[in-house]
Amino acid sequence: MTVSNPEVRRWLEQERDWGLRARAMLARRRPQNAREVHGLDRFALRMGLVELTGSVAAWANGLHSGLLKWEEPEAAARFAVGPPFAATEPGQADYDRLTDYLQERIELLRRLLAGEPIES
């Protein structure tokens, strides 16, 4: 895909920037050791991760719909799968999975903006 339409390019850049901000927020919220968090702090940690995961899901869904609108089904398919949801007792693996999910899609947006091929 070569993004020649300035409107599409702006939109993809804005979406990539949102993904970068979400990744940074996830890094800030990541506890050093989730196993040492107890009680209400643990509940707040889980709710924060659930809230961020929901925002990432909405972001991916919007990208999926938008890419379909711009007739880019191959790229859209990469956003069709929602992010992984945290376990009842969130741990480092939950943060790692969401970070990986974001990073893969941020990289896909970078490739789209650079006109590089999308690998299946």
MARTIMI-151973 format. One record per residue: residue number from 1; residue in one letter; x, y, z of N, C-alpha, C, O in turn. Coordinates in Angstrom, 1 decimal. Layout:
<sites>
SITE seq type   n.xx   n.yy   n.zz  ca.xx  ca.yy  ca.zz   c.xx   c.yy   c.zz   o.xx   o.yy   o.zz
SITE NUM    A      X      Y      Z      X      Y      Z      X      Y      Z      X      Y      Z
...
</sites>
This chain:
<sites>
SITE seq type   n.xx   n.yy   n.zz  ca.xx  ca.yy  ca.zz   c.xx   c.yy   c.zz   o.xx   o.yy   o.zz
SITE   1    M    0.8   -1.2    0.0    0.0    0.0    0.0    0.9    1.2    0.0    1.8    1.4    0.8
SITE   2    T    0.6    2.1   -0.9    1.2    3.4   -0.9    0.2    4.5   -0.5   -0.9    4.6   -1.1
SITE   3    V    0.5    5.2    0.6   -0.5    6.1    1.1   -0.2    7.5    0.3    0.6    8.3    0.7
SITE   4    S   -1.0    7.7   -0.7   -0.9    9.0   -1.4   -1.9   10.0   -1.1   -1.8   11.2   -1.3
SITE   5    N   -3.0    9.5   -0.5   -4.1   10.4   -0.1   -3.7   11.1    1.2   -3.5   10.4    2.2
SITE   6    P   -3.6   12.4    1.2   -3.2   13.1    2.4   -4.1   12.9    3.6   -3.6   12.9    4.7
SITE   7    E   -5.4   12.7    3.3   -6.3   12.5    4.4   -6.0   11.2    5.1   -6.1   11.1    6.3
SITE   8    V   -5.8   10.2    4.3   -5.5    8.8    4.9   -4.2    8.9    5.6   -4.1    8.3    6.7
SITE   9    R   -3.2    9.5    5.0   -1.9    9.6    5.7   -2.0   10.3    7.0   -1.4    9.8    8.0
SITE  10    R   -2.7   11.4    7.1   -2.9   12.1    8.4   -3.6   11.2    9.4   -3.2   11.1   10.6
SITE  11    W   -4.6   10.5    9.0   -5.3    9.6    9.8   -4.4    8.5   10.4   -4.4    8.2   11.6
SITE  12    L   -3.6    7.9    9.5   -2.7    6.8    9.9   -1.7    7.3   10.9   -1.3    6.7   11.8
SITE  13    E   -1.2    8.5   10.6   -0.2    9.1   11.5   -0.8    9.4   12.9   -0.1    9.1   13.9
SITE  14    Q   -2.0    9.9   12.9   -2.7   10.1   14.2   -2.9    8.8   14.9   -2.7    8.8   16.2
SITE  15    E   -3.3    7.8   14.2   -3.5    6.5   14.9   -2.2    5.9   15.4   -2.2    5.3   16.4
SITE  16    R   -1.2    6.0   14.6    0.1    5.5   15.0    0.6    6.3   16.3    1.1    5.7   17.3
SITE  17    D    0.4    7.6   16.3    0.7    8.4   17.5   -0.1    7.9   18.7    0.4    7.9   19.8
SITE  18    W   -1.4    7.6   18.5   -2.2    7.2   19.6   -1.6    5.9   20.2   -1.5    5.7   21.4
SITE  19    G   -1.2    5.0   19.3   -0.7    3.7   19.7    0.6    3.9   20.5    0.9    3.2   21.5
SITE  20    L    1.5    4.8   20.1    2.7    5.1   20.8    2.4    5.7   22.2    3.1    5.3   23.2
SITE  21    R    1.4    6.5   22.3    1.0    7.1   23.6    0.5    5.9   24.5    0.8    5.9   25.7
SITE  22    A   -0.3    5.1   23.9   -0.9    3.9   24.7    0.2    3.0   25.2    0.2    2.6   26.3
SITE  23    R    1.2    2.8   24.4    2.3    1.9   24.8    3.1    2.6   25.9    3.5    1.9   26.8
SITE  24    A    3.3    3.9   25.8    4.0    4.6   26.9    3.2    4.6   28.2    3.8    4.4   29.3
SITE  25    M    1.9    4.7   28.1    1.1    4.7   29.3    1.1    3.3   29.9    1.2    3.2   31.1
SITE  26    L    1.1    2.3   29.1    1.2    0.9   29.6    2.5    0.7   30.4    2.5    0.1   31.4
SITE  27    A    3.6    1.2   29.8    4.9    1.1   30.5    4.9    1.8   31.8    5.5    1.4   32.8
SITE  28    R    4.2    3.0   31.9    4.2    3.7   33.1    3.3    3.0   34.2    3.6    3.1   35.4
SITE  29    R    2.3    2.4   33.8    1.4    1.7   34.7    1.9    0.3   35.2    1.4   -0.2   36.1
SITE  30    R    2.9   -0.2   34.5    3.4   -1.6   34.8    4.1   -1.5   36.1    5.0   -0.8   36.4
SITE  31    P    3.6   -2.4   37.1    4.2   -2.4   38.4    5.6   -3.2   38.3    5.7   -4.0   37.4
SITE  32    Q    6.5   -2.9   39.2    7.8   -3.6   39.2    7.5   -5.1   39.5    8.1   -6.0   38.9
SITE  33    N    6.6   -5.3   40.4    6.3   -6.7   40.8    4.8   -6.8   41.2    4.5   -6.4   42.3
SITE  34    A    4.0   -7.2   40.3    2.5   -7.2   40.5    2.2   -8.2   41.6    1.1   -8.0   42.3
SITE  35    R    3.0   -9.2   41.9    2.7  -10.1   43.0    2.8   -9.4   44.4    2.3  -10.0   45.3
SITE  36    E    3.5   -8.3   44.5    3.7   -7.6   45.8    2.5   -6.6   46.0    2.5   -6.0   47.1
SITE  37    V    1.6   -6.5   45.1    0.5   -5.5   45.2   -0.7   -6.3   45.8   -1.0   -7.4   45.3
SITE  38    H   -1.3   -5.7   46.8   -2.4   -6.4   47.5   -3.6   -5.5   47.7   -3.5   -4.3   47.6
SITE  39    G   -4.8   -6.2   48.0   -6.0   -5.5   48.3   -6.5   -4.5   47.2   -6.5   -4.9   46.1
SITE  40    L   -6.9   -3.3   47.7   -7.4   -2.3   46.8   -6.4   -1.9   45.7   -6.8   -1.6   44.6
SITE  41    D   -5.1   -1.9   46.1   -4.1   -1.5   45.1   -4.1   -2.6   43.9   -3.9   -2.2   42.8
SITE  42    R   -4.3   -3.8   44.3   -4.3   -4.9   43.2   -5.6   -4.7   42.4   -5.5   -4.9   41.1
SITE  43    F   -6.7   -4.4   43.0   -7.9   -4.2   42.2   -7.7   -3.0   41.3   -8.1   -3.0   40.1
SITE  44    A   -7.1   -1.9   41.8   -6.9   -0.7   41.0   -6.0   -1.0   39.8   -6.2   -0.5   38.7
SITE  45    L   -5.0   -1.8   40.1   -4.0   -2.3   39.0   -4.8   -3.0   37.9   -4.6   -2.8   36.7
SITE  46    R   -5.6   -4.0   38.3   -6.4   -4.7   37.3   -7.3   -3.8   36.6   -7.4   -4.0   35.3
SITE  47    M   -8.1   -3.0   37.2   -9.0   -2.1   36.6   -8.3   -1.2   35.6   -8.8   -0.9   34.5
SITE  48    G   -7.1   -0.7   35.9   -6.3    0.2   35.0   -5.9   -0.6   33.8   -6.0   -0.1   32.7
SITE  49    L   -5.5   -1.8   34.0   -5.1   -2.7   32.8   -6.4   -3.0   31.9   -6.3   -3.0   30.7
SITE  50    V   -7.5   -3.3   32.6   -8.7   -3.5   31.8   -9.2   -2.3   31.0   -9.6   -2.4   29.9
SITE  51    E   -9.1   -1.1   31.7   -9.5    0.1   31.0   -8.6    0.4   29.8   -9.1    0.7   28.7
SITE  52    L   -7.3    0.2   30.0   -6.4    0.4   28.9   -6.6   -0.6   27.8   -6.5   -0.2   26.6
SITE  53    T   -6.8   -1.8   28.1   -7.1   -2.9   27.1   -8.3   -2.5   26.3   -8.4   -2.7   25.1
SITE  54    G   -9.4   -2.0   27.0  -10.6   -1.6   26.3  -10.3   -0.5   25.3  -10.9   -0.5   24.2
SITE  55    S   -9.5    0.5   25.7   -9.1    1.6   24.8   -8.4    1.1   23.6   -8.6    1.5   22.5
SITE  56    V   -7.5    0.1   23.9   -6.7   -0.4   22.7   -7.6   -1.2   21.8   -7.4   -1.2   20.6
SITE  57    A   -8.6   -1.9   22.4   -9.5   -2.7   21.5  -10.3   -1.7   20.6  -10.6   -2.0   19.5
SITE  58    A  -10.8   -0.6   21.2  -11.5    0.4   20.4  -10.6    1.0   19.3  -11.1    1.2   18.2
SITE  59    W   -9.4    1.3   19.7   -8.4    1.8   18.7   -8.2    0.8   17.5   -8.3    1.2   16.4
SITE  60    A   -8.0   -0.5   17.8   -7.8   -1.5   16.8   -9.1   -1.6   16.0   -9.0   -1.8   14.7
SITE  61    N  -10.3   -1.6   16.6  -11.5   -1.7   15.9  -11.7   -0.5   14.9  -12.1   -0.7   13.8
SITE  62    G  -11.4    0.7   15.4  -11.4    1.8   14.5  -10.5    1.8   13.3  -10.8    2.1   12.2
SITE  63    L   -9.3    1.2   13.6   -8.3    1.1   12.5   -8.8    0.0   11.5   -8.7    0.2   10.3
SITE  64    H   -9.4   -1.1   12.0   -9.9   -2.1   11.1  -11.0   -1.5   10.2  -11.0   -1.7    9.0
SITE  65    S  -12.0   -0.8   10.8  -13.1   -0.2   10.0  -12.5    0.8    9.0  -13.0    0.8    7.9
SITE  66    G  -11.6    1.6    9.5  -11.1    2.7    8.6  -10.3    2.1    7.4  -10.4    2.6    6.3
SITE  67    L   -9.5    1.1    7.7   -8.7    0.5    6.6   -9.6   -0.2    5.6   -9.4   -0.3    4.4
SITE  68    L  -10.7   -0.8    6.1  -11.7   -1.4    5.2  -12.3   -0.3    4.3  -12.5   -0.5    3.1
SITE  69    K  -12.7    0.8    4.9  -13.2    1.9    4.2  -12.3    2.4    3.1  -12.8    2.7    2.0
SITE  70    W  -11.0    2.4    3.4  -10.0    2.8    2.4   -9.5    1.7    1.5   -8.5    1.8    0.8
SITE  71    E  -10.3    0.6    1.5  -10.1   -0.6    0.7   -8.7   -1.2    0.8   -8.0   -1.4   -0.1
SITE  72    E   -8.3   -1.4    2.1   -7.1   -2.1    2.4   -7.4   -3.3    3.3   -7.0   -3.3    4.5
SITE  73    P   -8.0   -4.3    2.7   -8.5   -5.5    3.5   -7.3   -6.2    4.2   -7.5   -6.7    5.3
SITE  74    E   -6.2   -6.3    3.5   -5.0   -7.1    4.1   -4.5   -6.4    5.4   -4.3   -7.1    6.4
SITE  75    A   -4.4   -5.1    5.3   -4.0   -4.4    6.5   -5.1   -4.4    7.6   -4.8   -4.5    8.8
SITE  76    A   -6.3   -4.2    7.2   -7.4   -4.2    8.1   -7.5   -5.6    8.9   -7.8   -5.6   10.1
SITE  77    A   -7.2   -6.7    8.2   -7.3   -8.0    8.8   -6.4   -8.1   10.1   -6.7   -8.8   11.0
SITE  78    R   -5.2   -7.3   10.0   -4.3   -7.4   11.2   -4.9   -6.7   12.4   -4.4   -6.9   13.5
SITE  79    F   -5.9   -5.9   12.2   -6.5   -5.1   13.3   -7.8   -5.8   13.7   -8.5   -5.3   14.7
SITE  80    A   -8.3   -6.8   13.0   -9.5   -7.5   13.3   -9.5   -8.2   14.7  -10.5   -8.4   15.3
SITE  81    V   -8.3   -8.8   15.0   -8.2   -9.5   16.3   -8.0   -8.5   17.4   -7.1   -7.7   17.3
SITE  82    G   -8.8   -8.6   18.4   -8.7   -7.7   19.6   -7.5   -8.1   20.4   -6.8   -9.1   20.3
SITE  83    P   -7.2   -7.2   21.3   -6.0   -7.4   22.2   -6.3   -8.5   23.2   -7.4   -8.8   23.5
SITE  84    P   -5.2   -9.0   23.8   -5.4  -10.0   24.8   -5.9   -9.4   26.1   -5.4   -8.3   26.5
SITE  85    F   -6.8  -10.1   26.8   -7.3   -9.6   28.1   -6.5  -10.2   29.2   -6.0  -11.3   29.1
SITE  86    A   -6.4   -9.4   30.3   -5.6   -9.8   31.4   -6.3  -10.9   32.2   -7.5  -11.1   32.2
SITE  87    A   -5.5  -11.7   32.9   -6.0  -12.7   33.8   -6.6  -12.0   35.0   -6.5  -10.8   35.2
SITE  88    T   -7.3  -12.8   35.8   -8.0  -12.3   37.0   -6.9  -11.7   37.9   -7.2  -10.6   38.5
SITE  89    E   -5.8  -12.3   38.0   -4.7  -11.8   38.8   -3.6  -11.3   37.8   -2.7  -12.1   37.4
SITE  90    P   -3.6  -10.0   37.4   -2.7   -9.6   36.4   -1.3   -9.7   36.8   -0.9   -9.4   38.0
SITE  91    G   -0.4  -10.1   35.9    1.0  -10.2   36.1    1.8   -9.6   35.0    1.2   -9.0   34.1
SITE  92    Q    3.1   -9.7   35.1    4.0   -9.2   34.0    3.6   -9.7   32.6    3.7   -9.0   31.7
SITE  93    A    3.2  -11.0   32.6    2.9  -11.6   31.3    1.7  -10.8   30.6    1.7  -10.7   29.4
SITE  94    D    0.8  -10.4   31.4   -0.4   -9.6   30.8    0.1   -8.3   30.2   -0.3   -7.9   29.1
SITE  95    Y    1.0   -7.6   30.9    1.6   -6.4   30.4    2.4   -6.6   29.1    2.4   -5.9   28.2
SITE  96    D    3.2   -7.7   29.2    4.0   -8.1   28.0    3.1   -8.4   26.8    3.4   -7.9   25.7
SITE  97    R    2.0   -9.1   27.0    1.2   -9.5   25.8    0.5   -8.2   25.2    0.4   -8.1   24.0
SITE  98    L    0.0   -7.3   26.1   -0.6   -6.1   25.6    0.5   -5.2   24.9    0.2   -4.6   23.9
SITE  99    T    1.7   -5.1   25.5    2.7   -4.4   24.8    3.1   -4.9   23.5    3.2   -4.2   22.5
SITE 100    D    3.2   -6.3   23.4    3.5   -6.9   22.1    2.4   -6.6   21.1    2.7   -6.3   19.9
SITE 101    Y    1.2   -6.7   21.5    0.0   -6.4   20.6    0.1   -5.0   20.0    0.0   -4.8   18.8
SITE 102    L    0.4   -4.1   20.9    0.5   -2.7   20.5    1.7   -2.5   19.5    1.6   -1.9   18.5
SITE 103    Q    2.8   -3.1   19.9    4.0   -2.9   19.1    3.9   -3.5   17.7    4.3   -2.8   16.8
SITE 104    E    3.2   -4.6   17.6    3.0   -5.2   16.3    2.2   -4.3   15.4    2.4   -4.1   14.2
SITE 105    R    1.2   -3.7   16.0    0.3   -2.8   15.2    0.9   -1.5   14.9    0.7   -0.9   13.8
SITE 106    I    1.7   -0.9   15.8    2.4    0.3   15.6    3.4    0.1   14.4    3.5    0.9   13.6
SITE 107    E    4.0   -1.1   14.4    5.0   -1.4   13.4    4.3   -1.5   12.0    4.8   -1.1   11.0
SITE 108    L    3.1   -2.1   12.0    2.3   -2.2   10.8    1.9   -0.8   10.3    2.0   -0.6    9.1
SITE 109    L    1.5    0.1   11.2    1.2    1.5   10.7    2.5    2.1   10.2    2.4    2.9    9.2
SITE 110    R    3.6    1.9   10.8    4.9    2.5   10.3    5.1    2.0    8.9    5.5    2.8    8.0
SITE 111    R    4.9    0.7    8.7    5.2    0.1    7.3    4.2    0.7    6.3    4.6    0.9    5.2
SITE 112    L    2.9    0.8    6.7    2.0    1.4    5.8    2.4    2.8    5.4    2.3    3.2    4.2
SITE 113    L    2.8    3.6    6.4    3.2    5.0    6.1    4.4    5.0    5.2    4.6    6.0    4.4
SITE 114    A    5.3    4.1    5.4    6.5    4.0    4.6    6.4    3.4    3.2    7.3    3.4    2.4
SITE 115    G    5.2    2.8    3.0    4.9    2.2    1.7    5.6    0.8    1.6    5.8    0.3    0.4
SITE 116    E    5.9    0.2    2.7    6.5   -1.1    2.7    5.5   -2.2    2.6    4.3   -2.0    3.0
SITE 117    P    5.8   -3.3    2.0    4.8   -4.4    1.9    4.4   -4.9    3.3    5.2   -4.9    4.3
SITE 118    I    3.2   -5.4    3.4    2.7   -6.0    4.6    2.8   -7.5    4.5    2.3   -8.1    3.6
SITE 119    E    3.6   -8.0    5.5    3.8   -9.5    5.5    2.6  -10.1    6.2    2.1   -9.6    7.2
SITE 120    S    2.2  -11.3    5.7    1.0  -12.0    6.3    1.5  -12.8    7.5    0.7  -13.5    8.1
</sites>
